[in-house]
Amino acid sequence: MTPGRDDVAIRVESPTEARNPRTGDIDRLSTLDLLHLINDEDRHVPDAVSAALPDLARAADLAVRALLAGGRVHYVGAGTSGRLATLDAAELVPTYNIPADWFLAHQAGGPDAMVRAVEGAEDRGDEGAARMRDHAAPGDLVVGVTASGRTPFVLEALAQARRLGAGTVLVSNNPSAPAPEVDVLITVDTGPEAIAGSTRMKAGSSQKLVLTSFSTAIMVRLGRTYSNLMVSMRATNAKLRGRTVRILREATGSSENECVNALSDANGDLKIALVHLLADVPISRATEALIHAHGHVRQALTLLSADATG
């Protein structure tokens, strides 16, 4: 089969490349009407993600196990998919104060591809495999993200990761793509785009939802939150320092002065200050309880409550 015919076959088989029957007249519409049409298409995205949640939960549980065992999570992608994955990994460090190497992103074409297209980068399967040989290890989890489900850079990275003994997950928007050998396949069927082949639209939106849901679920399971509050955040500027005080007040009902003093006594550690105020125990006892609870605030509170009643 010639390259040209193969390209045609791929376009026909991938829903994201197909022409959308609902948007054929988009170029005839007023600006407001075409925006309404795009918005109508976007409404399909949450339902498509919802259908994939059982598989997404399996992937998140694999990631939690990998991180607890000392492994790491790798994102692998090209183009829009890779940029979204890189963004998700970058935001986790300041939001949840995690080690910088817990989540690593590998973008086809390297850093330059974050701001401009690097032609042919996604077809470099050998480069994807090389990235995994250089960076992945047994016990890690590698998550590939590709709208087409066929991107060589991603698929070869996953195959190499599997050979190394890492766990593997593929996020795809193409239910027609041959299923690769991975531990979890997450297929989000967003259908044809409003503009044929423009996967930065519905496919990209679904990937953003999948990635943020995936990483947030992992952070919650690892105890990086208390209730729905970000209690592991890194207060690196005045805005965030103010946020830590507000979070502490929300969680404990204590006054601003009490919260400021508690944070000072805890050397800025929001979790320690939180357990200190909620359990009404000294800073040293709150610190000890959190160590025994592996950083989970609720578990630390449970331990302290049991000690008090015992």
C-alpha positions as YAML, in Angstrom:
chain: A
units: angstrom
residues:
- id: 1
  name: MET
  ca: [0.00, 0.00, 0.00]
- id: 2
  name: THR
  ca: [1.40, 3.41, -0.94]
- id: 3
  name: PRO
  ca: [1.82, 6.10, 1.75]
- id: 4
  name: GLY
  ca: [-0.91, 8.17, 0.17]
- id: 5
  name: ARG
  ca: [-3.46, 5.36, 0.27]
- id: 6
  name: ASP
  ca: [-2.46, 4.44, 3.81]
- id: 7
  name: ASP
  ca: [-3.04, 8.05, 4.88]
- id: 8
  name: VAL
  ca: [-6.50, 7.96, 3.34]
- id: 9
  name: ALA
  ca: [-7.31, 4.72, 5.17]
- id: 10
  name: ILE
  ca: [-6.27, 6.25, 8.48]
- id: 11
  name: ARG
  ca: [-8.36, 9.34, 7.89]
- id: 12
  name: VAL
  ca: [-11.42, 7.26, 7.07]
- id: 13
  name: GLU
  ca: [-11.01, 4.99, 10.09]
- id: 14
  name: SER
  ca: [-10.43, 7.71, 12.70]
- id: 15
  name: PRO
  ca: [-13.63, 9.46, 13.86]
- id: 16
  name: THR
  ca: [-11.70, 12.63, 14.71]
- id: 17
  name: GLU
  ca: [-10.69, 12.94, 11.03]
- id: 18
  name: ALA
  ca: [-14.18, 12.39, 9.63]
- id: 19
  name: ARG
  ca: [-16.39, 15.23, 8.41]
- id: 20
  name: ASN
  ca: [-19.02, 16.16, 10.96]
- id: 21
  name: PRO
  ca: [-22.52, 16.07, 9.39]
- id: 22
  name: ARG
  ca: [-23.74, 18.64, 11.92]
- id: 23
  name: THR
  ca: [-21.24, 21.36, 10.99]
- id: 24
  name: GLY
  ca: [-21.15, 21.24, 7.20]
- id: 25
  name: ASP
  ca: [-22.53, 24.77, 6.90]
- id: 26
  name: ILE
  ca: [-20.38, 26.31, 9.64]
- id: 27
  name: ASP
  ca: [-18.77, 28.70, 7.15]
- id: 28
  name: ARG
  ca: [-22.19, 30.08, 6.19]
- id: 29
  name: LEU
  ca: [-23.12, 31.11, 9.74]
- id: 30
  name: SER
  ca: [-22.75, 34.36, 11.65]
- id: 31
  name: THR
  ca: [-20.01, 34.48, 14.26]
- id: 32
  name: LEU
  ca: [-22.48, 33.99, 17.10]
- id: 33
  name: ASP
  ca: [-24.24, 31.10, 15.39]
- id: 34
  name: LEU
  ca: [-21.01, 29.26, 14.58]
- id: 35
  name: LEU
  ca: [-19.91, 29.69, 18.19]
- id: 36
  name: HIS
  ca: [-23.22, 28.17, 19.30]
- id: 37
  name: LEU
  ca: [-22.56, 25.27, 16.93]
- id: 38
  name: ILE
  ca: [-19.08, 24.68, 18.36]
- id: 39
  name: ASN
  ca: [-20.53, 24.90, 21.86]
- id: 40
  name: ASP
  ca: [-23.16, 22.31, 20.98]
- id: 41
  name: GLU
  ca: [-20.39, 19.96, 19.86]
- id: 42
  name: ASP
  ca: [-18.45, 20.58, 23.06]
- id: 43
  name: ARG
  ca: [-21.45, 19.40, 25.09]
- id: 44
  name: HIS
  ca: [-20.71, 15.85, 23.92]
- id: 45
  name: VAL
  ca: [-17.33, 15.82, 25.64]
- id: 46
  name: PRO
  ca: [-18.32, 15.29, 29.31]
- id: 47
  name: ASP
  ca: [-20.56, 12.35, 28.39]
- id: 48
  name: ALA
  ca: [-17.74, 10.74, 26.41]
- id: 49
  name: VAL
  ca: [-15.40, 11.13, 29.38]
- id: 50
  name: SER
  ca: [-18.05, 9.78, 31.76]
- id: 51
  name: ALA
  ca: [-18.29, 6.58, 29.74]
- id: 52
  name: ALA
  ca: [-14.55, 6.03, 30.20]
- id: 53
  name: LEU
  ca: [-14.45, 6.60, 33.98]
- id: 54
  name: PRO
  ca: [-14.20, 2.91, 35.02]
- id: 55
  name: ASP
  ca: [-11.04, 2.54, 32.94]
- id: 56
  name: LEU
  ca: [-9.75, 5.89, 34.18]
- id: 57
  name: ALA
  ca: [-10.23, 4.71, 37.78]
- id: 58
  name: ARG
  ca: [-8.17, 1.59, 37.05]
- id: 59
  name: ALA
  ca: [-5.39, 3.75, 35.63]
- id: 60
  name: ALA
  ca: [-5.43, 6.09, 38.64]
- id: 61
  name: ASP
  ca: [-5.18, 3.14, 41.03]
- id: 62
  name: LEU
  ca: [-2.17, 1.84, 39.08]
- id: 63
  name: ALA
  ca: [-0.54, 5.26, 39.41]
- id: 64
  name: VAL
  ca: [-1.16, 5.39, 43.17]
- id: 65
  name: ARG
  ca: [0.44, 1.97, 43.59]
- id: 66
  name: ALA
  ca: [3.42, 2.99, 41.45]
- id: 67
  name: LEU
  ca: [4.04, 6.19, 43.41]
- id: 68
  name: LEU
  ca: [3.66, 4.50, 46.81]
- id: 69
  name: ALA
  ca: [6.23, 1.93, 45.71]
- id: 70
  name: GLY
  ca: [8.74, 4.62, 44.74]
- id: 71
  name: GLY
  ca: [7.94, 4.72, 41.04]
- id: 72
  name: ARG
  ca: [6.97, 7.63, 38.82]
- id: 73
  name: VAL
  ca: [4.25, 8.53, 36.33]
- id: 74
  name: HIS
  ca: [5.30, 9.41, 32.78]
- id: 75
  name: TYR
  ca: [3.08, 11.24, 30.30]
- id: 76
  name: VAL
  ca: [3.90, 10.69, 26.62]
- id: 77
  name: GLY
  ca: [2.26, 12.64, 23.80]
- id: 78
  name: ALA
  ca: [2.65, 14.65, 20.61]
- id: 79
  name: GLY
  ca: [1.16, 17.95, 19.50]
- id: 80
  name: THR
  ca: [-1.88, 19.09, 21.49]
- id: 81
  name: SER
  ca: [-1.97, 15.85, 23.48]
- id: 82
  name: GLY
  ca: [1.63, 16.25, 24.59]
- id: 83
  name: ARG
  ca: [1.17, 19.92, 25.47]
- id: 84
  name: LEU
  ca: [-1.87, 19.16, 27.62]
- id: 85
  name: ALA
  ca: [0.01, 16.36, 29.37]
- id: 86
  name: THR
  ca: [3.00, 18.62, 30.00]
- id: 87
  name: LEU
  ca: [0.71, 21.30, 31.44]
- id: 88
  name: ASP
  ca: [-0.93, 18.81, 33.80]
- id: 89
  name: ALA
  ca: [2.41, 17.53, 35.07]
- id: 90
  name: ALA
  ca: [3.79, 21.05, 35.56]
- id: 91
  name: GLU
  ca: [0.81, 22.24, 37.61]
- id: 92
  name: LEU
  ca: [0.91, 19.37, 40.10]
- id: 93
  name: VAL
  ca: [4.15, 20.44, 41.77]
- id: 94
  name: PRO
  ca: [3.00, 23.86, 43.05]
- id: 95
  name: THR
  ca: [-0.60, 22.76, 43.61]
- id: 96
  name: TYR
  ca: [0.12, 19.68, 45.70]
- id: 97
  name: ASN
  ca: [3.77, 20.20, 46.68]
- id: 98
  name: ILE
  ca: [4.81, 16.85, 45.25]
- id: 99
  name: PRO
  ca: [8.38, 15.87, 44.33]
- id: 100
  name: ALA
  ca: [9.31, 17.27, 40.94]
- id: 101
  name: ASP
  ca: [10.01, 13.82, 39.52]
- id: 102
  name: TRP
  ca: [6.72, 12.17, 40.46]
- id: 103
  name: PHE
  ca: [5.16, 13.18, 37.12]
- id: 104
  name: LEU
  ca: [7.38, 13.50, 34.04]
- id: 105
  name: ALA
  ca: [6.14, 14.62, 30.62]
- id: 106
  name: HIS
  ca: [7.72, 13.56, 27.33]
- id: 107
  name: GLN
  ca: [6.66, 15.68, 24.37]
- id: 108
  name: ALA
  ca: [7.46, 14.53, 20.83]
- id: 109
  name: GLY
  ca: [9.91, 17.04, 19.40]
- id: 110
  name: GLY
  ca: [11.16, 18.10, 22.83]
- id: 111
  name: PRO
  ca: [10.69, 21.51, 24.53]
- id: 112
  name: ASP
  ca: [10.53, 23.41, 21.22]
- id: 113
  name: ALA
  ca: [7.31, 21.52, 20.36]
- id: 114
  name: MET
  ca: [5.55, 23.14, 23.30]
- id: 115
  name: VAL
  ca: [5.32, 26.47, 21.48]
- id: 116
  name: ARG
  ca: [5.55, 25.53, 17.79]
- id: 117
  name: ALA
  ca: [4.88, 22.52, 15.61]
- id: 118
  name: VAL
  ca: [7.89, 20.26, 15.06]
- id: 119
  name: GLU
  ca: [7.18, 18.54, 11.76]
- id: 120
  name: GLY
  ca: [7.40, 14.76, 11.78]
- id: 121
  name: ALA
  ca: [8.10, 14.49, 15.52]
- id: 122
  name: GLU
  ca: [5.02, 12.38, 16.20]
- id: 123
  name: ASP
  ca: [6.14, 9.81, 13.62]
- id: 124
  name: ARG
  ca: [9.47, 9.19, 15.38]
- id: 125
  name: GLY
  ca: [8.63, 5.96, 17.12]
- id: 126
  name: ASP
  ca: [12.33, 5.34, 17.72]
- id: 127
  name: GLU
  ca: [12.53, 8.59, 19.67]
- id: 128
  name: GLY
  ca: [9.59, 7.59, 21.86]
- id: 129
  name: ALA
  ca: [11.25, 4.27, 22.65]
- id: 130
  name: ALA
  ca: [14.55, 6.02, 23.38]
- id: 131
  name: ARG
  ca: [12.86, 8.39, 25.84]
- id: 132
  name: MET
  ca: [11.58, 5.43, 27.82]
- id: 133
  name: ARG
  ca: [14.95, 3.64, 27.76]
- id: 134
  name: ASP
  ca: [16.54, 6.80, 29.15]
- id: 135
  name: HIS
  ca: [13.90, 7.78, 31.71]
- id: 136
  name: ALA
  ca: [11.46, 4.98, 32.60]
- id: 137
  name: ALA
  ca: [12.11, 2.12, 35.01]
- id: 138
  name: PRO
  ca: [10.40, -1.05, 36.25]
- id: 139
  name: GLY
  ca: [7.52, -0.11, 38.52]
- id: 140
  name: ASP
  ca: [6.83, 3.23, 36.82]
- id: 141
  name: LEU
  ca: [3.54, 3.94, 35.04]
- id: 142
  name: VAL
  ca: [3.64, 5.33, 31.50]
- id: 143
  name: VAL
  ca: [0.52, 7.07, 30.19]
- id: 144
  name: GLY
  ca: [0.35, 7.68, 26.44]
- id: 145
  name: VAL
  ca: [-2.08, 10.30, 25.13]
- id: 146
  name: THR
  ca: [-3.06, 10.39, 21.45]
- id: 147
  name: ALA
  ca: [-6.29, 11.41, 19.73]
- id: 148
  name: SER
  ca: [-5.77, 9.01, 16.82]
- id: 149
  name: GLY
  ca: [-4.64, 6.09, 18.96]
- id: 150
  name: ARG
  ca: [-1.95, 5.49, 16.32]
- id: 151
  name: THR
  ca: [0.84, 8.00, 17.00]
- id: 152
  name: PRO
  ca: [4.16, 6.12, 16.57]
- id: 153
  name: PHE
  ca: [6.02, 8.24, 19.15]
- id: 154
  name: VAL
  ca: [3.43, 7.27, 21.77]
- id: 155
  name: LEU
  ca: [2.91, 3.63, 20.80]
- id: 156
  name: GLU
  ca: [6.62, 2.82, 20.63]
- id: 157
  name: ALA
  ca: [7.17, 4.55, 23.97]
- id: 158
  name: LEU
  ca: [4.47, 2.36, 25.51]
- id: 159
  name: ALA
  ca: [5.90, -0.80, 23.94]
- id: 160
  name: GLN
  ca: [9.37, 0.01, 25.27]
- id: 161
  name: ALA
  ca: [7.98, 0.86, 28.71]
- id: 162
  name: ARG
  ca: [6.24, -2.49, 28.81]
- id: 163
  name: ARG
  ca: [9.50, -4.27, 27.91]
- id: 164
  name: LEU
  ca: [11.17, -2.44, 30.80]
- id: 165
  name: GLY
  ca: [8.55, -3.68, 33.27]
- id: 166
  name: ALA
  ca: [6.62, -0.43, 33.65]
- id: 167
  name: GLY
  ca: [2.83, -0.26, 33.74]
- id: 168
  name: THR
  ca: [1.18, 1.17, 30.65]
- id: 169
  name: VAL
  ca: [-1.97, 3.18, 29.91]
- id: 170
  name: LEU
  ca: [-3.20, 4.58, 26.59]
- id: 171
  name: VAL
  ca: [-5.69, 7.44, 26.32]
- id: 172
  name: SER
  ca: [-7.22, 7.53, 22.83]
- id: 173
  name: ASN
  ca: [-10.13, 9.20, 21.06]
- id: 174
  name: ASN
  ca: [-10.31, 6.55, 18.36]
- id: 175
  name: PRO
  ca: [-12.35, 3.43, 19.12]
- id: 176
  name: SER
  ca: [-11.43, 2.12, 15.65]
- id: 177
  name: ALA
  ca: [-7.69, 2.03, 16.30]
- id: 178
  name: PRO
  ca: [-6.15, -1.41, 16.91]
- id: 179
  name: ALA
  ca: [-5.80, -1.91, 20.66]
- id: 180
  name: PRO
  ca: [-2.12, -2.03, 21.66]
- id: 181
  name: GLU
  ca: [-0.86, -4.27, 24.45]
- id: 182
  name: VAL
  ca: [-1.31, -2.03, 27.50]
- id: 183
  name: ASP
  ca: [-2.54, -2.54, 31.05]
- id: 184
  name: VAL
  ca: [-5.40, -0.06, 30.67]
- id: 185
  name: LEU
  ca: [-6.92, 1.32, 27.46]
- id: 186
  name: ILE
  ca: [-9.00, 4.47, 27.97]
- id: 187
  name: THR
  ca: [-11.05, 5.25, 24.87]
- id: 188
  name: VAL
  ca: [-12.93, 8.55, 24.89]
- id: 189
  name: ASP
  ca: [-15.17, 8.58, 21.82]
- id: 190
  name: THR
  ca: [-15.70, 12.27, 21.09]
- id: 191
  name: GLY
  ca: [-16.60, 11.61, 17.43]
- id: 192
  name: PRO
  ca: [-15.89, 13.94, 14.50]
- id: 193
  name: GLU
  ca: [-14.63, 17.44, 15.26]
- id: 194
  name: ALA
  ca: [-16.50, 20.60, 14.32]
- id: 195
  name: ILE
  ca: [-13.61, 21.21, 11.92]
- id: 196
  name: ALA
  ca: [-12.52, 17.85, 10.51]
- id: 197
  name: GLY
  ca: [-9.22, 16.69, 12.00]
- id: 198
  name: SER
  ca: [-8.83, 19.61, 14.42]
- id: 199
  name: THR
  ca: [-8.22, 17.45, 17.48]
- id: 200
  name: ARG
  ca: [-7.37, 20.45, 19.64]
- id: 201
  name: MET
  ca: [-11.14, 20.85, 19.89]
- id: 202
  name: LYS
  ca: [-13.31, 18.04, 21.35]
- id: 203
  name: ALA
  ca: [-10.54, 15.48, 21.55]
- id: 204
  name: GLY
  ca: [-8.24, 17.98, 23.25]
- id: 205
  name: SER
  ca: [-10.97, 19.08, 25.65]
- id: 206
  name: SER
  ca: [-11.63, 15.47, 26.61]
- id: 207
  name: GLN
  ca: [-7.93, 14.84, 27.17]
- id: 208
  name: LYS
  ca: [-7.75, 17.86, 29.47]
- id: 209
  name: LEU
  ca: [-10.66, 16.48, 31.50]
- id: 210
  name: VAL
  ca: [-9.14, 12.99, 31.60]
- id: 211
  name: LEU
  ca: [-5.70, 14.21, 32.67]
- id: 212
  name: THR
  ca: [-6.89, 16.60, 35.37]
- id: 213
  name: SER
  ca: [-9.36, 14.03, 36.71]
- id: 214
  name: PHE
  ca: [-6.65, 11.34, 36.66]
- id: 215
  name: SER
  ca: [-4.03, 13.38, 38.48]
- id: 216
  name: THR
  ca: [-6.50, 14.91, 40.94]
- id: 217
  name: ALA
  ca: [-7.83, 11.47, 41.86]
- id: 218
  name: ILE
  ca: [-4.26, 10.35, 42.50]
- id: 219
  name: MET
  ca: [-3.56, 13.35, 44.72]
- id: 220
  name: VAL
  ca: [-6.73, 12.73, 46.75]
- id: 221
  name: ARG
  ca: [-5.93, 9.03, 47.18]
- id: 222
  name: LEU
  ca: [-2.41, 9.94, 48.33]
- id: 223
  name: GLY
  ca: [-3.74, 12.29, 51.01]
- id: 224
  name: ARG
  ca: [-2.66, 15.53, 49.35]
- id: 225
  name: THR
  ca: [-6.08, 17.03, 50.17]
- id: 226
  name: TYR
  ca: [-8.30, 17.30, 53.23]
- id: 227
  name: SER
  ca: [-11.97, 17.30, 52.25]
- id: 228
  name: ASN
  ca: [-11.89, 19.36, 49.05]
- id: 229
  name: LEU
  ca: [-9.12, 21.65, 50.22]
- id: 230
  name: MET
  ca: [-5.55, 21.80, 48.85]
- id: 231
  name: VAL
  ca: [-3.67, 21.25, 52.10]
- id: 232
  name: SER
  ca: [-0.38, 20.17, 50.48]
- id: 233
  name: MET
  ca: [0.08, 23.28, 48.35]
- id: 234
  name: ARG
  ca: [3.40, 25.12, 48.28]
- id: 235
  name: ALA
  ca: [3.05, 28.74, 49.47]
- id: 236
  name: THR
  ca: [5.69, 30.30, 47.24]
- id: 237
  name: ASN
  ca: [4.27, 33.83, 47.02]
- id: 238
  name: ALA
  ca: [2.09, 36.28, 48.93]
- id: 239
  name: LYS
  ca: [-1.09, 35.16, 47.15]
- id: 240
  name: LEU
  ca: [-0.52, 31.53, 48.09]
- id: 241
  name: ARG
  ca: [0.47, 32.40, 51.66]
- id: 242
  name: GLY
  ca: [-2.83, 34.19, 51.98]
- id: 243
  name: ARG
  ca: [-4.58, 31.15, 50.53]
- id: 244
  name: THR
  ca: [-3.06, 28.86, 53.17]
- id: 245
  name: VAL
  ca: [-4.53, 31.04, 55.90]
- id: 246
  name: ARG
  ca: [-7.94, 31.02, 54.20]
- id: 247
  name: ILE
  ca: [-7.82, 27.23, 53.80]
- id: 248
  name: LEU
  ca: [-6.93, 26.81, 57.44]
- id: 249
  name: ARG
  ca: [-9.77, 29.08, 58.51]
- id: 250
  name: GLU
  ca: [-12.22, 27.21, 56.24]
- id: 251
  name: ALA
  ca: [-11.18, 23.83, 57.60]
- id: 252
  name: THR
  ca: [-11.01, 24.68, 61.30]
- id: 253
  name: GLY
  ca: [-13.24, 27.69, 61.92]
- id: 254
  name: SER
  ca: [-10.37, 29.30, 63.82]
- id: 255
  name: SER
  ca: [-9.66, 33.02, 63.72]
- id: 256
  name: GLU
  ca: [-7.16, 34.53, 61.33]
- id: 257
  name: ASN
  ca: [-4.70, 35.21, 64.13]
- id: 258
  name: GLU
  ca: [-4.96, 31.64, 65.40]
- id: 259
  name: CYS
  ca: [-4.31, 30.32, 61.92]
- id: 260
  name: VAL
  ca: [-1.37, 32.63, 61.29]
- id: 261
  name: ASN
  ca: [0.18, 31.60, 64.61]
- id: 262
  name: ALA
  ca: [-0.43, 27.91, 63.94]
- id: 263
  name: LEU
  ca: [1.24, 28.15, 60.53]
- id: 264
  name: SER
  ca: [4.19, 29.96, 62.08]
- id: 265
  name: ASP
  ca: [4.57, 27.30, 64.76]
- id: 266
  name: ALA
  ca: [4.36, 24.61, 62.06]
- id: 267
  name: ASN
  ca: [7.05, 26.33, 59.95]
- id: 268
  name: GLY
  ca: [4.47, 26.97, 57.24]
- id: 269
  name: ASP
  ca: [3.33, 23.34, 56.96]
- id: 270
  name: LEU
  ca: [-0.40, 23.59, 56.37]
- id: 271
  name: LYS
  ca: [-1.12, 19.94, 57.21]
- id: 272
  name: ILE
  ca: [0.64, 20.12, 60.57]
- id: 273
  name: ALA
  ca: [-1.13, 23.37, 61.45]
- id: 274
  name: LEU
  ca: [-4.45, 21.80, 60.40]
- id: 275
  name: VAL
  ca: [-4.07, 18.69, 62.56]
- id: 276
  name: HIS
  ca: [-2.77, 20.83, 65.42]
- id: 277
  name: LEU
  ca: [-5.91, 23.00, 65.39]
- id: 278
  name: LEU
  ca: [-8.48, 20.30, 64.60]
- id: 279
  name: ALA
  ca: [-7.21, 17.79, 67.17]
- id: 280
  name: ASP
  ca: [-6.10, 20.45, 69.69]
- id: 281
  name: VAL
  ca: [-2.72, 18.79, 70.16]
- id: 282
  name: PRO
  ca: [0.80, 20.23, 70.26]
- id: 283
  name: ILE
  ca: [2.65, 20.76, 66.98]
- id: 284
  name: SER
  ca: [5.01, 17.90, 67.79]
- id: 285
  name: ARG
  ca: [2.11, 15.48, 68.31]
- id: 286
  name: ALA
  ca: [0.42, 16.62, 65.10]
- id: 287
  name: THR
  ca: [3.68, 16.07, 63.21]
- id: 288
  name: GLU
  ca: [4.09, 12.57, 64.65]
- id: 289
  name: ALA
  ca: [0.51, 11.61, 63.80]
- id: 290
  name: LEU
  ca: [0.95, 12.74, 60.19]
- id: 291
  name: ILE
  ca: [4.13, 10.70, 59.87]
- id: 292
  name: HIS
  ca: [2.30, 7.58, 61.10]
- id: 293
  name: ALA
  ca: [-0.60, 8.36, 58.73]
- id: 294
  name: HIS
  ca: [1.74, 8.82, 55.74]
- id: 295
  name: GLY
  ca: [0.57, 12.39, 55.34]
- id: 296
  name: HIS
  ca: [-3.18, 11.70, 55.34]
- id: 297
  name: VAL
  ca: [-4.89, 14.33, 57.50]
- id: 298
  name: ARG
  ca: [-8.05, 12.30, 58.13]
- id: 299
  name: GLN
  ca: [-6.04, 9.24, 59.11]
- id: 300
  name: ALA
  ca: [-3.91, 11.34, 61.44]
- id: 301
  name: LEU
  ca: [-7.04, 12.73, 63.08]
- id: 302
  name: THR
  ca: [-8.42, 9.22, 63.45]
- id: 303
  name: LEU
  ca: [-5.20, 8.07, 65.15]
- id: 304
  name: LEU
  ca: [-5.26, 11.00, 67.54]
- id: 305
  name: SER
  ca: [-8.95, 10.43, 68.32]
- id: 306
  name: ALA
  ca: [-8.26, 6.77, 69.07]
- id: 307
  name: ASP
  ca: [-5.40, 7.73, 71.38]
- id: 308
  name: ALA
  ca: [-7.61, 10.20, 73.21]
- id: 309
  name: THR
  ca: [-10.42, 7.70, 73.76]
- id: 310
  name: GLY
  ca: [-8.09, 4.81, 74.51]
...
